[in-house]
Amino acid sequence: MLAPDLSASWFARAQKVTPGGVNSPVRAFNAVGGTPRFIKSAQGAWLTDVDGNDYVDLVCSWGPMLLGHAHPEVIAAVQAAVLRGTSYGTPTEPEVELAEEIVSRTSVAQVRLVSSGTEATMSAVRLARGFTGRELVVKFAGCYHGHLDALLAQAGSGLATHQGSQSVPGTPGVPQGATDATIVLPYNDEAAVEQVFTEYGDQIACLITEASPGNMGVVPPRPGFNAFLKKICAQHGALFIFDEVMTGFRVSRSGQWGLDGAVEGWEPDLVTFGKVMGGGFPAAAFGGRADVMQALAPAGPVYQAGTLSGNPIATTAGLTTLRLADDAVYAHVDQTAEVIGAAATEAFARVGVPHRLQRNGNMFSIFFTDEEVVDYAGATQQDTEAFAVFFHAMLESGCYLPPSAFEAWFVSAAHDERAIEQVLAALPAAATAVAAAANH
């Protein structure tokens, strides 16, 4: 590996004009130390930094790059779309086609396109409150739903990486009043949910949950937990919001709902989407029951709008990505995640490093703890210093992991034998480095 001199130079420049030198906190490497790598290009399963180093990408832009970077068919479709103009501010054909594709693959009857996952969850919560005429929102500690004020209460993801705090609100700048109508519960805890609905059921507008959390590391729902949430919401007239910004079209062609709700026979009232559905462009969506969605302007009284919503370039990229995401793609990414996860477990076990590999479909992460992690409290007990050692050992071997212990790992259809072998070759030495650090 070449020294990251140019990355360091760019980071110094960035810090002069951008808070912390980055446009999303986790990118700053604060959780692991060292110099953030500035990426110049990406192709398939590989990232190339400004210093000329190549890395196997195990972040995949935090999930969206299901097909790999610069997929030729996605690039060709985007190039053709750009030649027709970049933004019209009017209805377009690709936004209708993308909405139809989302409806065909999921439980939603109608969908509204927006530009970010935060915008999707913000709008879904507003719609739930407007539809029910209630104010209270129930969420789970460690579940991250974007940086809207009402849901930045004991959130995971970058907030956990940033401060490791359990405070409510979870960041300065959010007034106490913004979270007064937010109830935060421990994840995977049915008894806590039952208690809250017993006390406040007629005041709860919605319960929102990550469909399968990946923002405190990967912490899957216990069997039947999502079905329980849907049932108790229905019993009390609250809406069940299923946040699939991360899992949507990633863990299956129908997202997490394809793995549980479609099998168990239940449907969420509202669903949020993002990441994969944009094909690497800023695009997201929320959708759900037709009667609920009809309360949204201009059909109904609940207002929501966006200048770049349904952007023709983003919708073209997303539509092309989803159409290419066939059964073979999901079989490959599932198998790749299994192979890498098993190799990591074997490497750590060989040198006696306590750890837990946790997976949900092709999303996975490693916790440096000897206890199963079922909620945010458990996630915060992991050895984050061990993760930092592991991260840098893998980075020096040409493998780019999420620079935080509180994030999921992602692979793509472009992770071929060469990319996988580089990861497998790097794991034993990285595990040994973690063991050596623990002994000192």
VMD Tcl script that draws the C-alpha trace (Angstrom):
set ca {
  {0.00 0.00 0.00}
  {1.18 3.47 -0.87}
  {1.08 6.04 1.94}
  {-2.15 8.07 1.86}
  {-0.29 11.35 1.30}
  {-2.70 12.74 -1.29}
  {-5.70 11.66 0.79}
  {-4.19 13.52 3.75}
  {-3.67 16.60 1.60}
  {-7.26 16.54 0.33}
  {-8.54 15.98 3.86}
  {-6.63 19.04 5.07}
  {-8.16 21.09 2.24}
  {-11.61 19.73 3.03}
  {-11.36 20.59 6.71}
  {-10.89 24.26 5.80}
  {-14.18 24.45 3.90}
  {-16.32 21.60 5.30}
  {-17.08 20.83 8.99}
  {-14.85 17.92 9.95}
  {-13.69 17.62 6.36}
  {-16.55 15.35 5.28}
  {-20.19 15.57 4.23}
  {-21.35 12.69 6.42}
  {-19.69 12.14 9.83}
  {-18.77 8.44 9.62}
  {-16.51 9.14 6.64}
  {-14.10 11.11 8.85}
  {-12.58 7.94 10.39}
  {-13.11 9.42 13.87}
  {-14.22 6.02 15.17}
  {-11.13 4.21 13.90}
  {-8.50 6.94 13.63}
  {-6.20 7.66 10.73}
  {-6.63 9.38 7.39}
  {-9.89 9.03 5.48}
  {-9.26 7.68 2.00}
  {-10.38 10.00 -0.77}
  {-11.69 7.83 -3.58}
  {-10.96 8.81 -7.17}
  {-12.86 6.05 -8.96}
  {-14.65 2.75 -8.52}
  {-15.23 -0.21 -10.80}
  {-17.03 -3.44 -10.00}
  {-16.00 -4.53 -6.49}
  {-13.03 -2.15 -6.30}
  {-12.28 1.36 -5.04}
  {-9.21 3.33 -6.15}
  {-8.01 6.18 -3.95}
  {-6.25 9.36 -5.01}
  {-2.89 7.82 -4.06}
  {-3.43 4.92 -6.47}
  {-4.30 2.22 -3.93}
  {-6.97 -0.35 -4.81}
  {-9.36 -1.78 -2.22}
  {-12.02 -4.46 -2.24}
  {-15.12 -2.48 -1.32}
  {-17.12 -3.90 1.60}
  {-19.20 -0.74 2.01}
  {-20.74 -0.45 -1.48}
  {-21.72 3.18 -0.83}
  {-23.47 1.98 2.36}
  {-25.63 -0.47 0.42}
  {-26.80 1.02 -2.90}
  {-24.23 -0.61 -5.18}
  {-25.93 -4.01 -5.33}
  {-24.68 -4.61 -8.87}
  {-21.21 -3.20 -8.19}
  {-19.71 0.12 -9.23}
  {-20.09 1.52 -12.74}
  {-22.23 -1.33 -14.05}
  {-22.12 -0.87 -17.84}
  {-25.88 -1.10 -18.37}
  {-26.62 1.39 -15.59}
  {-23.96 3.77 -16.93}
  {-25.34 3.50 -20.48}
  {-28.90 4.20 -19.31}
  {-27.76 7.20 -17.26}
  {-25.67 8.60 -20.12}
  {-28.66 8.41 -22.44}
  {-30.87 10.08 -19.82}
  {-28.40 12.92 -19.24}
  {-28.42 13.75 -22.96}
  {-32.17 14.36 -22.67}
  {-31.71 16.88 -19.85}
  {-30.96 16.60 -16.13}
  {-34.10 17.96 -14.44}
  {-37.46 19.15 -15.71}
  {-39.62 19.95 -12.69}
  {-42.48 18.09 -14.39}
  {-43.86 14.53 -14.38}
  {-41.68 12.12 -16.38}
  {-41.89 8.58 -17.73}
  {-39.07 6.98 -15.68}
  {-40.56 8.10 -12.36}
  {-43.81 6.29 -13.21}
  {-41.90 3.19 -14.34}
  {-39.81 3.17 -11.16}
  {-42.92 3.53 -9.01}
  {-44.52 0.63 -10.89}
  {-41.42 -1.50 -10.32}
  {-41.45 -0.76 -6.58}
  {-45.17 -1.54 -6.29}
  {-44.73 -4.80 -8.21}
  {-41.96 -6.03 -5.90}
  {-43.32 -4.99 -2.50}
  {-46.47 -4.68 -0.40}
  {-47.15 -1.02 -1.18}
  {-50.12 0.05 -3.29}
  {-48.84 3.55 -4.05}
  {-45.50 5.29 -3.69}
  {-44.17 8.87 -3.56}
  {-40.60 9.51 -4.72}
  {-38.26 11.79 -2.75}
  {-34.50 12.45 -2.72}
  {-33.16 10.91 0.52}
  {-33.96 8.33 3.17}
  {-34.30 11.09 5.77}
  {-36.90 12.78 3.58}
  {-38.76 9.48 3.17}
  {-39.02 8.74 6.90}
  {-39.83 12.37 7.75}
  {-42.66 12.33 5.24}
  {-43.95 8.93 6.36}
  {-44.14 10.05 9.99}
  {-45.94 13.26 9.00}
  {-48.38 11.25 6.90}
  {-49.01 8.82 9.77}
  {-49.74 11.70 12.14}
  {-51.98 13.40 9.61}
  {-53.88 10.22 8.77}
  {-54.46 9.13 12.38}
  {-54.85 12.56 13.98}
  {-52.43 11.43 16.71}
  {-48.99 12.66 17.71}
  {-46.97 9.99 19.53}
  {-44.28 8.08 17.63}
  {-42.70 4.88 18.94}
  {-39.19 3.93 17.81}
  {-36.39 1.64 18.97}
  {-33.03 2.56 20.44}
  {-30.29 1.96 17.87}
  {-32.61 2.20 14.88}
  {-31.59 5.10 12.67}
  {-34.23 6.70 10.46}
  {-32.35 9.69 9.13}
  {-31.55 12.96 10.84}
  {-35.03 14.39 11.31}
  {-35.41 15.92 14.76}
  {-38.22 13.70 16.05}
  {-36.28 10.48 15.38}
  {-32.79 11.52 16.49}
  {-33.49 10.00 19.87}
  {-31.15 7.15 20.81}
  {-30.44 6.61 17.12}
  {-27.74 4.34 15.78}
  {-25.56 4.74 12.68}
  {-23.46 7.89 12.54}
  {-24.93 9.18 15.80}
  {-23.70 6.09 17.64}
  {-20.34 6.41 15.94}
  {-20.21 10.14 16.67}
  {-20.83 10.07 20.40}
  {-21.98 6.68 21.68}
  {-24.66 8.55 23.59}
  {-27.95 7.33 25.01}
  {-29.24 10.91 25.40}
  {-32.63 12.13 24.30}
  {-32.51 14.24 22.16}
  {-29.49 12.58 20.58}
  {-27.73 15.72 19.37}
  {-27.45 19.41 20.24}
  {-29.74 21.53 18.11}
  {-32.79 19.34 18.63}
  {-35.11 20.96 21.18}
  {-36.56 18.75 23.88}
  {-40.01 19.50 22.48}
  {-39.08 17.84 19.19}
  {-38.66 14.48 20.90}
  {-41.31 14.86 23.62}
  {-43.74 12.99 21.38}
  {-41.21 10.22 20.68}
  {-41.14 7.08 22.81}
  {-37.92 5.07 22.60}
  {-37.93 1.36 23.46}
  {-35.30 -1.39 23.53}
  {-35.24 -3.34 20.28}
  {-36.56 -6.93 20.16}
  {-38.46 -6.38 23.43}
  {-42.13 -7.37 22.98}
  {-42.98 -6.75 26.64}
  {-41.82 -3.13 26.44}
  {-43.90 -2.59 23.31}
  {-46.98 -4.12 24.93}
  {-46.58 -1.90 27.99}
  {-46.36 1.29 25.94}
  {-49.39 0.42 23.82}
  {-51.34 -0.47 26.96}
  {-50.61 2.96 28.41}
  {-50.68 5.16 25.31}
  {-52.30 3.09 22.55}
  {-55.00 5.61 21.64}
  {-52.39 8.39 21.32}
  {-49.83 6.57 19.16}
  {-49.80 7.66 15.52}
  {-47.19 5.14 14.41}
  {-44.45 2.75 15.34}
  {-41.38 2.94 13.11}
  {-38.67 0.32 12.99}
  {-35.78 -0.59 10.75}
  {-37.08 -3.65 8.93}
  {-33.90 -5.39 10.06}
  {-31.51 -3.04 11.83}
  {-28.13 -2.37 10.28}
  {-27.32 0.95 11.91}
  {-26.03 -0.45 15.21}
  {-24.28 -3.22 13.34}
  {-26.51 -5.99 12.03}
  {-29.07 -6.91 14.70}
  {-31.83 -8.99 13.08}
  {-35.37 -9.05 14.48}
  {-36.14 -12.09 16.54}
  {-38.44 -14.55 14.73}
  {-41.97 -13.14 14.67}
  {-40.99 -9.73 16.07}
  {-42.00 -7.73 13.00}
  {-45.29 -9.65 12.75}
  {-45.95 -8.83 16.41}
  {-45.33 -5.14 15.74}
  {-47.78 -5.13 12.84}
  {-50.42 -6.88 14.95}
  {-50.19 -4.61 17.97}
  {-50.28 -1.48 15.78}
  {-53.42 -2.76 14.06}
  {-55.07 -3.53 17.41}
  {-54.60 0.08 18.54}
  {-55.24 1.93 15.29}
  {-51.61 3.02 14.90}
  {-49.71 2.76 11.62}
  {-46.76 0.40 11.28}
  {-43.90 2.06 9.39}
  {-41.36 -0.41 8.01}
  {-38.10 1.39 7.28}
  {-36.51 -0.44 4.35}
  {-34.14 2.34 3.31}
  {-31.24 -0.04 3.93}
  {-32.82 -3.48 3.43}
  {-35.15 -2.61 0.56}
  {-34.18 -4.50 -2.64}
  {-30.92 -5.41 -0.86}
  {-31.64 -8.50 1.27}
  {-34.09 -9.85 -1.33}
  {-35.85 -8.59 -4.46}
  {-38.68 -7.55 -2.13}
  {-36.47 -6.39 0.72}
  {-36.92 -7.57 4.30}
  {-40.67 -7.86 3.74}
  {-39.89 -10.54 1.18}
  {-38.14 -12.55 3.92}
  {-40.78 -12.18 6.65}
  {-44.06 -10.38 5.89}
  {-44.59 -11.99 2.50}
  {-43.98 -15.40 4.08}
  {-45.97 -14.80 7.28}
  {-48.90 -13.06 5.62}
  {-48.80 -9.47 6.89}
  {-48.15 -6.09 5.30}
  {-46.84 -2.83 6.78}
  {-49.04 0.26 6.59}
  {-46.19 2.44 5.31}
  {-42.74 1.55 3.97}
  {-39.69 3.74 3.33}
  {-37.13 2.95 0.64}
  {-33.75 4.31 -0.47}
  {-30.22 3.29 -1.38}
  {-30.57 0.40 -3.90}
  {-33.66 1.92 -5.53}
  {-31.52 4.92 -6.60}
  {-28.79 2.89 -8.22}
  {-26.13 5.14 -6.66}
  {-28.03 8.40 -7.15}
  {-29.92 10.47 -4.54}
  {-33.34 8.84 -4.63}
  {-35.71 7.45 -2.03}
  {-39.41 6.81 -1.60}
  {-42.23 6.07 0.80}
  {-45.36 4.13 0.05}
  {-48.07 2.03 1.59}
  {-51.77 1.37 1.80}
  {-53.81 3.16 -0.84}
  {-56.15 4.79 1.69}
  {-53.20 6.15 3.69}
  {-51.32 7.39 0.62}
  {-54.45 9.12 -0.66}
  {-54.20 11.46 2.34}
  {-51.04 12.91 0.76}
  {-51.17 16.14 -1.27}
  {-52.40 16.78 -3.89}
  {-54.86 13.93 -3.37}
  {-55.32 14.74 0.32}
  {-54.53 17.32 3.01}
  {-51.08 16.16 4.23}
  {-48.50 18.31 2.45}
  {-45.22 17.05 1.02}
  {-43.22 18.27 -1.97}
  {-39.72 18.30 -3.46}
  {-38.06 20.15 -6.33}
  {-35.90 17.21 -7.41}
  {-38.27 14.39 -6.41}
  {-38.50 11.86 -9.23}
  {-35.40 13.29 -10.94}
  {-35.13 11.64 -14.38}
  {-31.47 10.70 -14.00}
  {-31.89 9.15 -10.55}
  {-35.06 7.30 -11.50}
  {-33.41 5.94 -14.65}
  {-30.46 4.63 -12.61}
  {-32.79 3.10 -10.02}
  {-35.10 1.52 -12.57}
  {-32.21 0.00 -14.50}
  {-30.66 -1.35 -11.29}
  {-33.89 -2.99 -10.12}
  {-34.55 -4.55 -13.50}
  {-31.06 -6.07 -13.47}
  {-31.40 -7.31 -9.88}
  {-32.63 -10.81 -10.69}
  {-32.53 -14.04 -8.69}
  {-28.96 -14.74 -9.80}
  {-27.79 -11.43 -8.35}
  {-29.33 -12.16 -4.96}
  {-28.00 -15.73 -4.93}
  {-24.49 -14.42 -5.61}
  {-24.47 -11.68 -2.98}
  {-25.99 -14.03 -0.38}
  {-23.31 -16.64 -1.08}
  {-20.52 -14.05 -1.05}
  {-21.66 -12.71 2.32}
  {-21.78 -16.24 3.70}
  {-18.27 -17.08 2.48}
  {-16.68 -13.89 3.84}
  {-18.55 -14.13 7.14}
  {-17.54 -17.76 7.66}
  {-13.91 -16.97 6.88}
  {-13.89 -14.10 9.37}
  {-15.34 -16.31 12.09}
  {-12.74 -19.00 11.37}
  {-9.89 -16.47 11.50}
  {-10.98 -15.02 14.85}
  {-11.70 -18.42 16.38}
  {-8.24 -19.65 15.43}
  {-6.54 -16.91 17.48}
  {-9.10 -16.86 20.29}
  {-10.66 -13.42 19.69}
  {-14.17 -13.15 21.20}
  {-16.59 -12.08 18.48}
  {-20.08 -12.49 17.08}
  {-20.83 -12.62 13.37}
  {-24.42 -11.48 12.79}
  {-26.16 -11.69 9.42}
  {-29.43 -10.88 7.82}
  {-29.40 -12.12 4.26}
  {-26.37 -10.52 2.60}
  {-25.97 -7.80 5.25}
  {-23.56 -8.75 8.03}
  {-21.23 -7.33 10.65}
  {-18.83 -8.47 13.36}
  {-19.17 -7.50 17.01}
  {-16.12 -7.89 19.21}
  {-17.98 -9.43 22.12}
  {-18.77 -12.98 23.22}
  {-22.48 -12.26 23.72}
  {-25.26 -12.31 21.14}
  {-26.28 -8.74 20.31}
  {-30.06 -8.31 20.30}
  {-30.41 -4.57 20.93}
  {-28.59 -1.26 21.10}
  {-27.46 -1.74 24.70}
  {-25.70 -4.93 23.67}
  {-24.15 -3.28 20.61}
  {-22.61 -0.54 22.74}
  {-20.82 -3.15 24.89}
  {-18.60 -4.34 22.03}
  {-14.87 -3.63 21.97}
  {-14.64 -0.74 19.51}
  {-10.87 -0.46 19.98}
  {-10.52 -4.02 18.70}
  {-12.60 -3.07 15.68}
  {-10.29 -0.12 14.96}
  {-7.27 -2.45 14.95}
  {-9.11 -4.86 12.67}
  {-10.23 -2.08 10.34}
  {-6.71 -0.76 9.77}
  {-5.21 -4.21 9.33}
  {-7.76 -4.95 6.63}
  {-7.27 -1.53 5.04}
  {-3.52 -2.09 4.78}
  {-4.30 -5.38 3.02}
  {-6.49 -3.67 0.47}
  {-9.93 -4.26 1.98}
  {-12.17 -1.27 2.70}
  {-14.53 -1.97 5.62}
  {-17.08 0.40 7.14}
  {-15.03 2.77 9.33}
  {-17.26 2.15 12.34}
  {-18.20 -0.83 14.47}
  {-21.83 0.29 14.33}
  {-22.35 -0.29 10.61}
  {-23.26 -3.17 8.30}
  {-20.95 -4.66 5.70}
  {-22.14 -4.93 2.09}
  {-21.09 -6.95 -0.94}
  {-22.22 -6.81 -4.55}
  {-22.83 -8.94 -7.61}
  {-19.42 -7.75 -8.85}
  {-17.52 -9.36 -5.97}
  {-15.85 -12.06 -8.03}
  {-13.33 -14.74 -7.09}
  {-10.40 -12.30 -7.18}
  {-12.09 -9.83 -4.83}
  {-13.26 -12.53 -2.44}
  {-9.84 -14.15 -2.34}
  {-8.22 -10.84 -1.41}
  {-10.59 -10.51 1.55}
  {-10.03 -14.11 2.63}
  {-6.27 -13.70 2.40}
  {-6.35 -10.56 4.56}
  {-8.47 -11.97 7.39}
  {-5.96 -14.22 9.23}
  {-3.34 -11.49 9.67}
  {-6.01 -8.96 10.68}
  {-7.37 -11.37 13.29}
  {-3.86 -11.94 14.60}
  {-3.37 -8.16 14.90}
  {-6.54 -7.92 17.00}
  {-5.36 -10.76 19.25}
  {-1.92 -9.17 19.66}
  {-3.46 -5.80 20.58}
  {-5.69 -7.46 23.16}
  {-2.69 -9.13 24.78}
  {-0.96 -5.76 25.19}
}
mol new
graphics top color blue
foreach p $ca { graphics top sphere $p radius 0.5 }
foreach p [lrange $ca 0 end-1] q [lrange $ca 1 end] { graphics top cylinder $p $q radius 0.2 }
display resetview
